[in-house]
Amino acid sequence: MITSGTQTVGTAAVAIDGIAASPHHMRVRNNDTTKTLFLGGPNLTAANGLPVGKLETIDFDMPAGEQLFMLSEGNSHSVSWLRIVQ
């Protein structure tokens, strides 16, 4: 099953989509041309997050029951994602 979406994120950590019950592949794209996106777990901060540069895409193989969180260095930051459940 493939699901996708676009979310707007700010400086507070928010979940990307939801939790998949099965292992899945996540692709996340930073749609912004001026801000860095940060990815990580539920305790995500800009200091401990994985930075995703402007207009970059990153892929993850995720275990069942796990979820990615994101935050930005600014507000109104557009992020696209694609989930492929294996």
HELIX and SHEET records of a PDB file:
SHEET    1   A 4 ILE A   2  VAL A   9  0                                        
SHEET    2   A 4 HIS A  77  VAL A  85 -1                                        
SHEET    3   A 4 HIS A  24  ASN A  30 -1                                        
SHEET    4   A 4 THR A  57  MET A  62 -1                                        
SHEET    1   B 4 VAL A  14  ALA A  15  0                                        
SHEET    2   B 4 PHE A  69  SER A  72 -1                                        
SHEET    3   B 4 LEU A  37  GLY A  40 -1                                        
SHEET    4   B 4 LEU A  50  VAL A  52 -1                                        
END                                                                             
